Amino acid sequence: MVVRSVEELRRVQEGWRLTRDRKGFKMRGPGGRWERVSRDLEVVAAELYESQRSERGGRARAVGAAQGEGATVP
């Protein structure tokens, strides 16, 4: 199945994850089902993908700081 509308792409907010491969973007649902994102929606998908990456990166940085990584000691 191909995601063809912005409304379908917004399922990312319901727990779907965007991934990127050589063909473009695809989404993975909570049940493990994959759907390819239409080329027409690549700009929107790229924005959502970057926001997902920054959310995951933010959590990783917070954990690293809590463990003393990158923290400066006065």
CHARMM internal coordinates of N, CA and C (Angstrom, degrees):
IC EDIT
DIST 1 N 1 CA 1.4486
DIST 1 CA 1 C 1.5286
ANGL 1 N 1 CA 1 C 108.83
DIST 1 C 2 N 1.3062
ANGL 1 CA 1 C 2 N 116.09
DIHE 1 N 1 CA 1 C 2 N 147.74
DIST 2 N 2 CA 1.4591
ANGL 1 C 2 N 2 CA 121.87
DIHE 1 CA 1 C 2 N 2 CA -179.24
DIST 2 CA 2 C 1.5190
ANGL 2 N 2 CA 2 C 109.37
DIHE 1 C 2 N 2 CA 2 C -115.80
DIST 2 C 3 N 1.3281
ANGL 2 CA 2 C 3 N 116.02
DIHE 2 N 2 CA 2 C 3 N 132.42
DIST 3 N 3 CA 1.4595
ANGL 2 C 3 N 3 CA 122.06
DIHE 2 CA 2 C 3 N 3 CA 175.79
DIST 3 CA 3 C 1.5219
ANGL 3 N 3 CA 3 C 106.87
DIHE 2 C 3 N 3 CA 3 C -77.49
DIST 3 C 4 N 1.3386
ANGL 3 CA 3 C 4 N 117.19
DIHE 3 N 3 CA 3 C 4 N 119.72
DIST 4 N 4 CA 1.4586
ANGL 3 C 4 N 4 CA 120.86
DIHE 3 CA 3 C 4 N 4 CA -174.09
DIST 4 CA 4 C 1.5251
ANGL 4 N 4 CA 4 C 114.58
DIHE 3 C 4 N 4 CA 4 C -117.49
DIST 4 C 5 N 1.3250
ANGL 4 CA 4 C 5 N 118.74
DIHE 4 N 4 CA 4 C 5 N -3.68
DIST 5 N 5 CA 1.4637
ANGL 4 C 5 N 5 CA 119.15
DIHE 4 CA 4 C 5 N 5 CA -179.08
DIST 5 CA 5 C 1.5235
ANGL 5 N 5 CA 5 C 110.10
DIHE 4 C 5 N 5 CA 5 C -133.91
DIST 5 C 6 N 1.3173
ANGL 5 CA 5 C 6 N 114.91
DIHE 5 N 5 CA 5 C 6 N 157.56
DIST 6 N 6 CA 1.4606
ANGL 5 C 6 N 6 CA 120.70
DIHE 5 CA 5 C 6 N 6 CA 178.80
DIST 6 CA 6 C 1.5244
ANGL 6 N 6 CA 6 C 109.75
DIHE 5 C 6 N 6 CA 6 C -62.79
DIST 6 C 7 N 1.3372
ANGL 6 CA 6 C 7 N 117.13
DIHE 6 N 6 CA 6 C 7 N -35.08
DIST 7 N 7 CA 1.4637
ANGL 6 C 7 N 7 CA 120.56
DIHE 6 CA 6 C 7 N 7 CA 179.53
DIST 7 CA 7 C 1.5275
ANGL 7 N 7 CA 7 C 110.71
DIHE 6 C 7 N 7 CA 7 C -62.17
DIST 7 C 8 N 1.3298
ANGL 7 CA 7 C 8 N 116.91
DIHE 7 N 7 CA 7 C 8 N -41.31
DIST 8 N 8 CA 1.4613
ANGL 7 C 8 N 8 CA 120.30
DIHE 7 CA 7 C 8 N 8 CA 177.46
DIST 8 CA 8 C 1.5235
ANGL 8 N 8 CA 8 C 110.53
DIHE 7 C 8 N 8 CA 8 C -66.88
DIST 8 C 9 N 1.3260
ANGL 8 CA 8 C 9 N 116.14
DIHE 8 N 8 CA 8 C 9 N -37.17
DIST 9 N 9 CA 1.4564
ANGL 8 C 9 N 9 CA 120.78
DIHE 8 CA 8 C 9 N 9 CA -179.82
DIST 9 CA 9 C 1.5260
ANGL 9 N 9 CA 9 C 111.16
DIHE 8 C 9 N 9 CA 9 C -66.80
DIST 9 C 10 N 1.3041
ANGL 9 CA 9 C 10 N 117.29
DIHE 9 N 9 CA 9 C 10 N -27.45
DIST 10 N 10 CA 1.4651
ANGL 9 C 10 N 10 CA 121.54
DIHE 9 CA 9 C 10 N 10 CA -179.82
DIST 10 CA 10 C 1.5282
ANGL 10 N 10 CA 10 C 112.49
DIHE 9 C 10 N 10 CA 10 C -68.99
DIST 10 C 11 N 1.3382
ANGL 10 CA 10 C 11 N 117.95
DIHE 10 N 10 CA 10 C 11 N -4.65
DIST 11 N 11 CA 1.4643
ANGL 10 C 11 N 11 CA 119.91
DIHE 10 CA 10 C 11 N 11 CA 174.98
DIST 11 CA 11 C 1.5179
ANGL 11 N 11 CA 11 C 111.29
DIHE 10 C 11 N 11 CA 11 C -60.86
DIST 11 C 12 N 1.3282
ANGL 11 CA 11 C 12 N 116.26
DIHE 11 N 11 CA 11 C 12 N -13.95
DIST 12 N 12 CA 1.4561
ANGL 11 C 12 N 12 CA 120.91
DIHE 11 CA 11 C 12 N 12 CA 175.78
DIST 12 CA 12 C 1.5284
ANGL 12 N 12 CA 12 C 109.52
DIHE 11 C 12 N 12 CA 12 C -55.88
DIST 12 C 13 N 1.3252
ANGL 12 CA 12 C 13 N 116.06
DIHE 12 N 12 CA 12 C 13 N -35.03
DIST 13 N 13 CA 1.4628
ANGL 12 C 13 N 13 CA 120.52
DIHE 12 CA 12 C 13 N 13 CA 179.73
DIST 13 CA 13 C 1.5222
ANGL 13 N 13 CA 13 C 111.87
DIHE 12 C 13 N 13 CA 13 C -72.17
DIST 13 C 14 N 1.3383
ANGL 13 CA 13 C 14 N 117.86
DIHE 13 N 13 CA 13 C 14 N -12.60
DIST 14 N 14 CA 1.4569
ANGL 13 C 14 N 14 CA 121.97
DIHE 13 CA 13 C 14 N 14 CA 179.68
DIST 14 CA 14 C 1.5220
ANGL 14 N 14 CA 14 C 111.66
DIHE 13 C 14 N 14 CA 14 C -100.38
DIST 14 C 15 N 1.3198
ANGL 14 CA 14 C 15 N 117.55
DIHE 14 N 14 CA 14 C 15 N 15.35
DIST 15 N 15 CA 1.4513
ANGL 14 C 15 N 15 CA 120.44
DIHE 14 CA 14 C 15 N 15 CA 176.72
DIST 15 CA 15 C 1.5182
ANGL 15 N 15 CA 15 C 115.39
DIHE 14 C 15 N 15 CA 15 C 107.37
DIST 15 C 16 N 1.3215
ANGL 15 CA 15 C 16 N 118.57
DIHE 15 N 15 CA 15 C 16 N -3.48
DIST 16 N 16 CA 1.4550
ANGL 15 C 16 N 16 CA 120.95
DIHE 15 CA 15 C 16 N 16 CA 176.21
DIST 16 CA 16 C 1.5274
ANGL 16 N 16 CA 16 C 108.43
DIHE 15 C 16 N 16 CA 16 C -73.13
DIST 16 C 17 N 1.3340
ANGL 16 CA 16 C 17 N 117.55
DIHE 16 N 16 CA 16 C 17 N 148.45
DIST 17 N 17 CA 1.4572
ANGL 16 C 17 N 17 CA 122.09
DIHE 16 CA 16 C 17 N 17 CA 179.40
DIST 17 CA 17 C 1.5135
ANGL 17 N 17 CA 17 C 110.14
DIHE 16 C 17 N 17 CA 17 C -114.82
DIST 17 C 18 N 1.3111
ANGL 17 CA 17 C 18 N 115.72
DIHE 17 N 17 CA 17 C 18 N 135.35
DIST 18 N 18 CA 1.4566
ANGL 17 C 18 N 18 CA 121.49
DIHE 17 CA 17 C 18 N 18 CA 175.63
DIST 18 CA 18 C 1.5198
ANGL 18 N 18 CA 18 C 109.13
DIHE 17 C 18 N 18 CA 18 C -90.11
DIST 18 C 19 N 1.3049
ANGL 18 CA 18 C 19 N 116.25
DIHE 18 N 18 CA 18 C 19 N 137.83
DIST 19 N 19 CA 1.4569
ANGL 18 C 19 N 19 CA 121.50
DIHE 18 CA 18 C 19 N 19 CA 171.82
DIST 19 CA 19 C 1.5168
ANGL 19 N 19 CA 19 C 107.48
DIHE 18 C 19 N 19 CA 19 C -129.98
DIST 19 C 20 N 1.3124
ANGL 19 CA 19 C 20 N 114.97
DIHE 19 N 19 CA 19 C 20 N 160.78
DIST 20 N 20 CA 1.4589
ANGL 19 C 20 N 20 CA 120.21
DIHE 19 CA 19 C 20 N 20 CA -178.46
DIST 20 CA 20 C 1.5203
ANGL 20 N 20 CA 20 C 108.31
DIHE 19 C 20 N 20 CA 20 C -123.80
DIST 20 C 21 N 1.3133
ANGL 20 CA 20 C 21 N 116.14
DIHE 20 N 20 CA 20 C 21 N 136.93
DIST 21 N 21 CA 1.4534
ANGL 20 C 21 N 21 CA 121.26
DIHE 20 CA 20 C 21 N 21 CA 174.41
DIST 21 CA 21 C 1.5236
ANGL 21 N 21 CA 21 C 108.78
DIHE 20 C 21 N 21 CA 21 C -135.86
DIST 21 C 22 N 1.3117
ANGL 21 CA 21 C 22 N 117.01
DIHE 21 N 21 CA 21 C 22 N -171.66
DIST 22 N 22 CA 1.4690
ANGL 21 C 22 N 22 CA 119.44
DIHE 21 CA 21 C 22 N 22 CA -175.09
DIST 22 CA 22 C 1.5219
ANGL 22 N 22 CA 22 C 113.16
DIHE 21 C 22 N 22 CA 22 C -66.76
DIST 22 C 23 N 1.3304
ANGL 22 CA 22 C 23 N 117.80
DIHE 22 N 22 CA 22 C 23 N -19.19
DIST 23 N 23 CA 1.4667
ANGL 22 C 23 N 23 CA 121.42
DIHE 22 CA 22 C 23 N 23 CA 179.73
DIST 23 CA 23 C 1.5204
ANGL 23 N 23 CA 23 C 112.84
DIHE 22 C 23 N 23 CA 23 C -90.99
DIST 23 C 24 N 1.3175
ANGL 23 CA 23 C 24 N 117.82
DIHE 23 N 23 CA 23 C 24 N -10.87
DIST 24 N 24 CA 1.4645
ANGL 23 C 24 N 24 CA 121.20
DIHE 23 CA 23 C 24 N 24 CA -178.27
DIST 24 CA 24 C 1.5148
ANGL 24 N 24 CA 24 C 110.74
DIHE 23 C 24 N 24 CA 24 C 133.53
DIST 24 C 25 N 1.3193
ANGL 24 CA 24 C 25 N 116.37
DIHE 24 N 24 CA 24 C 25 N -137.93
DIST 25 N 25 CA 1.4579
ANGL 24 C 25 N 25 CA 121.53
DIHE 24 CA 24 C 25 N 25 CA -177.81
DIST 25 CA 25 C 1.5169
ANGL 25 N 25 CA 25 C 110.70
DIHE 24 C 25 N 25 CA 25 C -109.90
DIST 25 C 26 N 1.3269
ANGL 25 CA 25 C 26 N 114.78
DIHE 25 N 25 CA 25 C 26 N 150.91
DIST 26 N 26 CA 1.4550
ANGL 25 C 26 N 26 CA 120.79
DIHE 25 CA 25 C 26 N 26 CA 171.46
DIST 26 CA 26 C 1.5178
ANGL 26 N 26 CA 26 C 107.95
DIHE 25 C 26 N 26 CA 26 C -143.07
DIST 26 C 27 N 1.3318
ANGL 26 CA 26 C 27 N 115.20
DIHE 26 N 26 CA 26 C 27 N 158.77
DIST 27 N 27 CA 1.4604
ANGL 26 C 27 N 27 CA 121.01
DIHE 26 CA 26 C 27 N 27 CA -177.27
DIST 27 CA 27 C 1.5158
ANGL 27 N 27 CA 27 C 108.94
DIHE 26 C 27 N 27 CA 27 C -118.47
DIST 27 C 28 N 1.3255
ANGL 27 CA 27 C 28 N 115.44
DIHE 27 N 27 CA 27 C 28 N 142.35
DIST 28 N 28 CA 1.4570
ANGL 27 C 28 N 28 CA 121.23
DIHE 27 CA 27 C 28 N 28 CA 176.89
DIST 28 CA 28 C 1.5162
ANGL 28 N 28 CA 28 C 108.35
DIHE 27 C 28 N 28 CA 28 C -117.64
DIST 28 C 29 N 1.3118
ANGL 28 CA 28 C 29 N 115.36
DIHE 28 N 28 CA 28 C 29 N 124.58
DIST 29 N 29 CA 1.4544
ANGL 28 C 29 N 29 CA 121.28
DIHE 28 CA 28 C 29 N 29 CA -179.54
DIST 29 CA 29 C 1.5100
ANGL 29 N 29 CA 29 C 112.28
DIHE 28 C 29 N 29 CA 29 C -82.22
DIST 29 C 30 N 1.3281
ANGL 29 CA 29 C 30 N 117.02
DIHE 29 N 29 CA 29 C 30 N 167.98
DIST 30 N 30 CA 1.4632
ANGL 29 C 30 N 30 CA 121.38
DIHE 29 CA 29 C 30 N 30 CA 179.12
DIST 30 CA 30 C 1.5332
ANGL 30 N 30 CA 30 C 112.83
DIHE 29 C 30 N 30 CA 30 C -57.71
DIST 30 C 31 N 1.3137
ANGL 30 CA 30 C 31 N 117.57
DIHE 30 N 30 CA 30 C 31 N -29.29
DIST 31 N 31 CA 1.4615
ANGL 30 C 31 N 31 CA 121.20
DIHE 30 CA 30 C 31 N 31 CA 179.45
DIST 31 CA 31 C 1.5137
ANGL 31 N 31 CA 31 C 113.81
DIHE 30 C 31 N 31 CA 31 C -85.94
DIST 31 C 32 N 1.3311
ANGL 31 CA 31 C 32 N 117.68
DIHE 31 N 31 CA 31 C 32 N 0.71
DIST 32 N 32 CA 1.4529
ANGL 31 C 32 N 32 CA 121.84
DIHE 31 CA 31 C 32 N 32 CA 178.50
DIST 32 CA 32 C 1.5169
ANGL 32 N 32 CA 32 C 114.34
DIHE 31 C 32 N 32 CA 32 C 93.18
DIST 32 C 33 N 1.3171
ANGL 32 CA 32 C 33 N 117.83
DIHE 32 N 32 CA 32 C 33 N 5.14
DIST 33 N 33 CA 1.4672
ANGL 32 C 33 N 33 CA 121.37
DIHE 32 CA 32 C 33 N 33 CA -179.96
DIST 33 CA 33 C 1.5339
ANGL 33 N 33 CA 33 C 110.19
DIHE 32 C 33 N 33 CA 33 C -79.98
DIST 33 C 34 N 1.3297
ANGL 33 CA 33 C 34 N 116.65
DIHE 33 N 33 CA 33 C 34 N 135.39
DIST 34 N 34 CA 1.4581
ANGL 33 C 34 N 34 CA 122.38
DIHE 33 CA 33 C 34 N 34 CA 179.98
DIST 34 CA 34 C 1.5152
ANGL 34 N 34 CA 34 C 110.70
DIHE 33 C 34 N 34 CA 34 C -103.68
DIST 34 C 35 N 1.3276
ANGL 34 CA 34 C 35 N 116.27
DIHE 34 N 34 CA 34 C 35 N 142.11
DIST 35 N 35 CA 1.4571
ANGL 34 C 35 N 35 CA 122.33
DIHE 34 CA 34 C 35 N 35 CA 174.33
DIST 35 CA 35 C 1.5225
ANGL 35 N 35 CA 35 C 108.45
DIHE 34 C 35 N 35 CA 35 C -137.52
DIST 35 C 36 N 1.3058
ANGL 35 CA 35 C 36 N 116.89
DIHE 35 N 35 CA 35 C 36 N 133.64
DIST 36 N 36 CA 1.4604
ANGL 35 C 36 N 36 CA 122.71
DIHE 35 CA 35 C 36 N 36 CA 178.44
DIST 36 CA 36 C 1.5247
ANGL 36 N 36 CA 36 C 109.52
DIHE 35 C 36 N 36 CA 36 C -78.22
DIST 36 C 37 N 1.3313
ANGL 36 CA 36 C 37 N 117.59
DIHE 36 N 36 CA 36 C 37 N 142.03
DIST 37 N 37 CA 1.4674
ANGL 36 C 37 N 37 CA 122.75
DIHE 36 CA 36 C 37 N 37 CA 177.79
DIST 37 CA 37 C 1.5249
ANGL 37 N 37 CA 37 C 108.35
DIHE 36 C 37 N 37 CA 37 C -91.43
DIST 37 C 38 N 1.3139
ANGL 37 CA 37 C 38 N 116.85
DIHE 37 N 37 CA 37 C 38 N 132.46
DIST 38 N 38 CA 1.4595
ANGL 37 C 38 N 38 CA 123.17
DIHE 37 CA 37 C 38 N 38 CA 179.80
DIST 38 CA 38 C 1.5284
ANGL 38 N 38 CA 38 C 110.71
DIHE 37 C 38 N 38 CA 38 C -59.19
DIST 38 C 39 N 1.3159
ANGL 38 CA 38 C 39 N 116.31
DIHE 38 N 38 CA 38 C 39 N 145.82
DIST 39 N 39 CA 1.4748
ANGL 38 C 39 N 39 CA 121.06
DIHE 38 CA 38 C 39 N 39 CA 177.56
DIST 39 CA 39 C 1.5246
ANGL 39 N 39 CA 39 C 111.56
DIHE 38 C 39 N 39 CA 39 C -59.70
DIST 39 C 40 N 1.3199
ANGL 39 CA 39 C 40 N 117.18
DIHE 39 N 39 CA 39 C 40 N -29.53
DIST 40 N 40 CA 1.4641
ANGL 39 C 40 N 40 CA 121.06
DIHE 39 CA 39 C 40 N 40 CA 179.52
DIST 40 CA 40 C 1.5246
ANGL 40 N 40 CA 40 C 112.15
DIHE 39 C 40 N 40 CA 40 C -64.10
DIST 40 C 41 N 1.3280
ANGL 40 CA 40 C 41 N 117.27
DIHE 40 N 40 CA 40 C 41 N -22.46
DIST 41 N 41 CA 1.4635
ANGL 40 C 41 N 41 CA 121.53
DIHE 40 CA 40 C 41 N 41 CA -176.43
DIST 41 CA 41 C 1.5244
ANGL 41 N 41 CA 41 C 112.95
DIHE 40 C 41 N 41 CA 41 C -104.87
DIST 41 C 42 N 1.3237
ANGL 41 CA 41 C 42 N 117.91
DIHE 41 N 41 CA 41 C 42 N 12.24
DIST 42 N 42 CA 1.4588
ANGL 41 C 42 N 42 CA 119.91
DIHE 41 CA 41 C 42 N 42 CA -175.31
DIST 42 CA 42 C 1.5218
ANGL 42 N 42 CA 42 C 113.49
DIHE 41 C 42 N 42 CA 42 C -61.39
DIST 42 C 43 N 1.3185
ANGL 42 CA 42 C 43 N 118.44
DIHE 42 N 42 CA 42 C 43 N -35.08
DIST 43 N 43 CA 1.4725
ANGL 42 C 43 N 43 CA 120.65
DIHE 42 CA 42 C 43 N 43 CA -179.56
DIST 43 CA 43 C 1.5272
ANGL 43 N 43 CA 43 C 109.84
DIHE 42 C 43 N 43 CA 43 C -64.97
DIST 43 C 44 N 1.3282
ANGL 43 CA 43 C 44 N 116.86
DIHE 43 N 43 CA 43 C 44 N -46.29
DIST 44 N 44 CA 1.4669
ANGL 43 C 44 N 44 CA 121.16
DIHE 43 CA 43 C 44 N 44 CA 179.05
DIST 44 CA 44 C 1.5207
ANGL 44 N 44 CA 44 C 109.73
DIHE 43 C 44 N 44 CA 44 C -66.45
DIST 44 C 45 N 1.3316
ANGL 44 CA 44 C 45 N 117.15
DIHE 44 N 44 CA 44 C 45 N -41.40
DIST 45 N 45 CA 1.4625
ANGL 44 C 45 N 45 CA 121.33
DIHE 44 CA 44 C 45 N 45 CA 179.45
DIST 45 CA 45 C 1.5281
ANGL 45 N 45 CA 45 C 110.61
DIHE 44 C 45 N 45 CA 45 C -62.47
DIST 45 C 46 N 1.3243
ANGL 45 CA 45 C 46 N 117.28
DIHE 45 N 45 CA 45 C 46 N -39.45
DIST 46 N 46 CA 1.4628
ANGL 45 C 46 N 46 CA 120.77
DIHE 45 CA 45 C 46 N 46 CA 179.32
DIST 46 CA 46 C 1.5236
ANGL 46 N 46 CA 46 C 111.04
DIHE 45 C 46 N 46 CA 46 C -63.18
DIST 46 C 47 N 1.3272
ANGL 46 CA 46 C 47 N 117.25
DIHE 46 N 46 CA 46 C 47 N -40.03
DIST 47 N 47 CA 1.4682
ANGL 46 C 47 N 47 CA 120.59
DIHE 46 CA 46 C 47 N 47 CA 178.25
DIST 47 CA 47 C 1.5292
ANGL 47 N 47 CA 47 C 110.70
DIHE 46 C 47 N 47 CA 47 C -64.86
DIST 47 C 48 N 1.3301
ANGL 47 CA 47 C 48 N 116.68
DIHE 47 N 47 CA 47 C 48 N -44.97
DIST 48 N 48 CA 1.4656
ANGL 47 C 48 N 48 CA 120.16
DIHE 47 CA 47 C 48 N 48 CA 179.10
DIST 48 CA 48 C 1.5245
ANGL 48 N 48 CA 48 C 111.19
DIHE 47 C 48 N 48 CA 48 C -65.74
DIST 48 C 49 N 1.3240
ANGL 48 CA 48 C 49 N 116.49
DIHE 48 N 48 CA 48 C 49 N -38.16
DIST 49 N 49 CA 1.4625
ANGL 48 C 49 N 49 CA 121.75
DIHE 48 CA 48 C 49 N 49 CA 179.22
DIST 49 CA 49 C 1.5284
ANGL 49 N 49 CA 49 C 110.51
DIHE 48 C 49 N 49 CA 49 C -62.63
DIST 49 C 50 N 1.3166
ANGL 49 CA 49 C 50 N 116.79
DIHE 49 N 49 CA 49 C 50 N -44.94
DIST 50 N 50 CA 1.4677
ANGL 49 C 50 N 50 CA 120.54
DIHE 49 CA 49 C 50 N 50 CA 178.72
DIST 50 CA 50 C 1.5233
ANGL 50 N 50 CA 50 C 111.52
DIHE 49 C 50 N 50 CA 50 C -64.70
DIST 50 C 51 N 1.3257
ANGL 50 CA 50 C 51 N 117.35
DIHE 50 N 50 CA 50 C 51 N -37.95
DIST 51 N 51 CA 1.4674
ANGL 50 C 51 N 51 CA 118.99
DIHE 50 CA 50 C 51 N 51 CA 178.26
DIST 51 CA 51 C 1.5233
ANGL 51 N 51 CA 51 C 110.64
DIHE 50 C 51 N 51 CA 51 C -67.07
DIST 51 C 52 N 1.3299
ANGL 51 CA 51 C 52 N 117.63
DIHE 51 N 51 CA 51 C 52 N -36.92
DIST 52 N 52 CA 1.4649
ANGL 51 C 52 N 52 CA 120.35
DIHE 51 CA 51 C 52 N 52 CA 176.12
DIST 52 CA 52 C 1.5215
ANGL 52 N 52 CA 52 C 110.44
DIHE 51 C 52 N 52 CA 52 C -64.59
DIST 52 C 53 N 1.3234
ANGL 52 CA 52 C 53 N 116.41
DIHE 52 N 52 CA 52 C 53 N -42.75
DIST 53 N 53 CA 1.4650
ANGL 52 C 53 N 53 CA 119.82
DIHE 52 CA 52 C 53 N 53 CA -179.80
DIST 53 CA 53 C 1.5211
ANGL 53 N 53 CA 53 C 111.09
DIHE 52 C 53 N 53 CA 53 C -63.92
DIST 53 C 54 N 1.3253
ANGL 53 CA 53 C 54 N 117.29
DIHE 53 N 53 CA 53 C 54 N -40.66
DIST 54 N 54 CA 1.4610
ANGL 53 C 54 N 54 CA 119.42
DIHE 53 CA 53 C 54 N 54 CA -179.52
DIST 54 CA 54 C 1.5241
ANGL 54 N 54 CA 54 C 110.99
DIHE 53 C 54 N 54 CA 54 C -68.67
DIST 54 C 55 N 1.3401
ANGL 54 CA 54 C 55 N 117.32
DIHE 54 N 54 CA 54 C 55 N -34.32
DIST 55 N 55 CA 1.4684
ANGL 54 C 55 N 55 CA 120.15
DIHE 54 CA 54 C 55 N 55 CA 176.21
DIST 55 CA 55 C 1.5171
ANGL 55 N 55 CA 55 C 110.45
DIHE 54 C 55 N 55 CA 55 C -63.85
DIST 55 C 56 N 1.3163
ANGL 55 CA 55 C 56 N 116.91
DIHE 55 N 55 CA 55 C 56 N -45.62
DIST 56 N 56 CA 1.4617
ANGL 55 C 56 N 56 CA 120.42
DIHE 55 CA 55 C 56 N 56 CA 179.82
DIST 56 CA 56 C 1.5177
ANGL 56 N 56 CA 56 C 110.45
DIHE 55 C 56 N 56 CA 56 C -67.20
DIST 56 C 57 N 1.3307
ANGL 56 CA 56 C 57 N 117.47
DIHE 56 N 56 CA 56 C 57 N -39.91
DIST 57 N 57 CA 1.4534
ANGL 56 C 57 N 57 CA 121.49
DIHE 56 CA 56 C 57 N 57 CA 178.80
DIST 57 CA 57 C 1.5141
ANGL 57 N 57 CA 57 C 111.43
DIHE 56 C 57 N 57 CA 57 C -66.15
DIST 57 C 58 N 1.3195
ANGL 57 CA 57 C 58 N 116.96
DIHE 57 N 57 CA 57 C 58 N -36.00
DIST 58 N 58 CA 1.4594
ANGL 57 C 58 N 58 CA 121.41
DIHE 57 CA 57 C 58 N 58 CA 178.46
DIST 58 CA 58 C 1.5153
ANGL 58 N 58 CA 58 C 111.78
DIHE 57 C 58 N 58 CA 58 C -63.41
DIST 58 C 59 N 1.3174
ANGL 58 CA 58 C 59 N 116.14
DIHE 58 N 58 CA 58 C 59 N -40.50
DIST 59 N 59 CA 1.4627
ANGL 58 C 59 N 59 CA 119.50
DIHE 58 CA 58 C 59 N 59 CA 177.58
DIST 59 CA 59 C 1.5107
ANGL 59 N 59 CA 59 C 110.46
DIHE 58 C 59 N 59 CA 59 C -66.89
DIST 59 C 60 N 1.3296
ANGL 59 CA 59 C 60 N 117.45
DIHE 59 N 59 CA 59 C 60 N -40.16
DIST 60 N 60 CA 1.4599
ANGL 59 C 60 N 60 CA 120.78
DIHE 59 CA 59 C 60 N 60 CA -179.00
DIST 60 CA 60 C 1.5249
ANGL 60 N 60 CA 60 C 110.46
DIHE 59 C 60 N 60 CA 60 C -65.93
DIST 60 C 61 N 1.3311
ANGL 60 CA 60 C 61 N 117.21
DIHE 60 N 60 CA 60 C 61 N -40.38
DIST 61 N 61 CA 1.4649
ANGL 60 C 61 N 61 CA 119.87
DIHE 60 CA 60 C 61 N 61 CA 178.45
DIST 61 CA 61 C 1.5157
ANGL 61 N 61 CA 61 C 111.11
DIHE 60 C 61 N 61 CA 61 C -66.05
DIST 61 C 62 N 1.3277
ANGL 61 CA 61 C 62 N 117.44
DIHE 61 N 61 CA 61 C 62 N -38.25
DIST 62 N 62 CA 1.4612
ANGL 61 C 62 N 62 CA 120.53
DIHE 61 CA 61 C 62 N 62 CA 179.78
DIST 62 CA 62 C 1.5184
ANGL 62 N 62 CA 62 C 110.73
DIHE 61 C 62 N 62 CA 62 C -64.57
DIST 62 C 63 N 1.3157
ANGL 62 CA 62 C 63 N 117.62
DIHE 62 N 62 CA 62 C 63 N -39.56
DIST 63 N 63 CA 1.4625
ANGL 62 C 63 N 63 CA 121.37
DIHE 62 CA 62 C 63 N 63 CA 178.41
DIST 63 CA 63 C 1.5159
ANGL 63 N 63 CA 63 C 109.54
DIHE 62 C 63 N 63 CA 63 C -67.04
DIST 63 C 64 N 1.3337
ANGL 63 CA 63 C 64 N 117.19
DIHE 63 N 63 CA 63 C 64 N -43.32
DIST 64 N 64 CA 1.4590
ANGL 63 C 64 N 64 CA 120.92
DIHE 63 CA 63 C 64 N 64 CA 179.46
DIST 64 CA 64 C 1.5153
ANGL 64 N 64 CA 64 C 111.76
DIHE 63 C 64 N 64 CA 64 C -61.61
DIST 64 C 65 N 1.3148
ANGL 64 CA 64 C 65 N 117.94
DIHE 64 N 64 CA 64 C 65 N -40.56
DIST 65 N 65 CA 1.4628
ANGL 64 C 65 N 65 CA 121.44
DIHE 64 CA 64 C 65 N 65 CA 178.96
DIST 65 CA 65 C 1.5216
ANGL 65 N 65 CA 65 C 110.59
DIHE 64 C 65 N 65 CA 65 C -66.84
DIST 65 C 66 N 1.3205
ANGL 65 CA 65 C 66 N 116.86
DIHE 65 N 65 CA 65 C 66 N -37.17
DIST 66 N 66 CA 1.4636
ANGL 65 C 66 N 66 CA 120.41
DIHE 65 CA 65 C 66 N 66 CA 179.37
DIST 66 CA 66 C 1.5219
ANGL 66 N 66 CA 66 C 110.96
DIHE 65 C 66 N 66 CA 66 C -66.79
DIST 66 C 67 N 1.3338
ANGL 66 CA 66 C 67 N 116.43
DIHE 66 N 66 CA 66 C 67 N -26.91
DIST 67 N 67 CA 1.4587
ANGL 66 C 67 N 67 CA 120.42
DIHE 66 CA 66 C 67 N 67 CA -179.69
DIST 67 CA 67 C 1.5236
ANGL 67 N 67 CA 67 C 111.52
DIHE 66 C 67 N 67 CA 67 C -91.96
DIST 67 C 68 N 1.3149
ANGL 67 CA 67 C 68 N 117.45
DIHE 67 N 67 CA 67 C 68 N 3.04
DIST 68 N 68 CA 1.4513
ANGL 67 C 68 N 68 CA 121.00
DIHE 67 CA 67 C 68 N 68 CA 176.53
DIST 68 CA 68 C 1.5172
ANGL 68 N 68 CA 68 C 114.64
DIHE 67 C 68 N 68 CA 68 C 92.82
DIST 68 C 69 N 1.3153
ANGL 68 CA 68 C 69 N 118.13
DIHE 68 N 68 CA 68 C 69 N 2.91
DIST 69 N 69 CA 1.4580
ANGL 68 C 69 N 69 CA 120.48
DIHE 68 CA 68 C 69 N 69 CA 178.72
DIST 69 CA 69 C 1.5210
ANGL 69 N 69 CA 69 C 109.24
DIHE 68 C 69 N 69 CA 69 C -75.98
DIST 69 C 70 N 1.2905
ANGL 69 CA 69 C 70 N 116.85
DIHE 69 N 69 CA 69 C 70 N 127.84
DIST 70 N 70 CA 1.4505
ANGL 69 C 70 N 70 CA 121.07
DIHE 69 CA 69 C 70 N 70 CA 176.48
DIST 70 CA 70 C 1.5211
ANGL 70 N 70 CA 70 C 113.77
DIHE 69 C 70 N 70 CA 70 C 74.94
DIST 70 C 71 N 1.2887
ANGL 70 CA 70 C 71 N 117.55
DIHE 70 N 70 CA 70 C 71 N 0.97
DIST 71 N 71 CA 1.4626
ANGL 70 C 71 N 71 CA 120.69
DIHE 70 CA 70 C 71 N 71 CA -179.65
DIST 71 CA 71 C 1.5241
ANGL 71 N 71 CA 71 C 108.93
DIHE 70 C 71 N 71 CA 71 C -86.83
DIST 71 C 72 N 1.3188
ANGL 71 CA 71 C 72 N 115.65
DIHE 71 N 71 CA 71 C 72 N 141.53
DIST 72 N 72 CA 1.4607
ANGL 71 C 72 N 72 CA 119.59
DIHE 71 CA 71 C 72 N 72 CA 176.99
DIST 72 CA 72 C 1.5184
ANGL 72 N 72 CA 72 C 108.96
DIHE 71 C 72 N 72 CA 72 C -97.90
DIST 72 C 73 N 1.3015
ANGL 72 CA 72 C 73 N 115.24
DIHE 72 N 72 CA 72 C 73 N 140.05
DIST 73 N 73 CA 1.4621
ANGL 72 C 73 N 73 CA 120.58
DIHE 72 CA 72 C 73 N 73 CA 179.65
DIST 73 CA 73 C 1.5199
ANGL 73 N 73 CA 73 C 107.74
DIHE 72 C 73 N 73 CA 73 C -106.06
DIST 73 C 74 N 1.3302
ANGL 73 CA 73 C 74 N 117.88
DIHE 73 N 73 CA 73 C 74 N 122.62
DIST 74 N 74 CA 1.4780
ANGL 73 C 74 N 74 CA 119.89
DIHE 73 CA 73 C 74 N 74 CA -177.46
DIST 74 CA 74 C 1.5076
ANGL 74 N 74 CA 74 C 112.17
DIHE 73 C 74 N 74 CA 74 C -71.12
END
COOR INIT
IC SEED 1 N 1 CA 1 C
IC BUILD
